[in-house]
Every structure is written in C-alpha cells, then in structure tokens.
Amino acid sequence: EHVPTWEDTDEIARAERPLGHTFFQRAVRDLQAAHAAAAPPQPPPHPTAQQHQHPPHIPHQHQYSDFEVGMAAS
C-alpha cells in the first residue's frame, strides 16, 4: 500500500493555497472598500495598539480615551 509522505501532502496544500489566498484577498479588498465608503478616511492604526480594542471603523462601539483624542489632535 502507498503511505502518503510529507511531500505528497505538501503538494496538495500548495495546489489549494493559491485559490484560498486569492479569495481571501478579494474578500479583504471588498471589506476595505465598504468601510472606506462608509467611514471618513483615517490614519492606519498602530498594529499593536489596536489589538485589544474595537476597530475604529465601528465608532459606536469604540470609546476614545482622552489620551487617544489628544494624540489624534496633535
């Protein structure tokens, strides 16, 4: 019997990845376009600063602190 080797499974994964990646990129682009149309342009958030906060494109769920408002105004 043929036992699949690591190379075999890697071959399968490589064949599937481009389709999923393309679909994901398209979904992200659509999402960004929808947000850009619905919200005023904002500077890109600092990657680490945004990790544990609601995304800025949902303003009614995001309470800005005085510090954040001060940083945005400067």
BELZITA-V618659 format. One line per field, one symbol per residue. phi: phi as a letter, one per 30 degrees, with the letter a starting at -180 (. if undefined). Layout:
phi = ???
This chain:
phi = .ccdcedddddddddddedddddddddddddddddddcbddbddddedddecbdeddbddcccddedddddddd
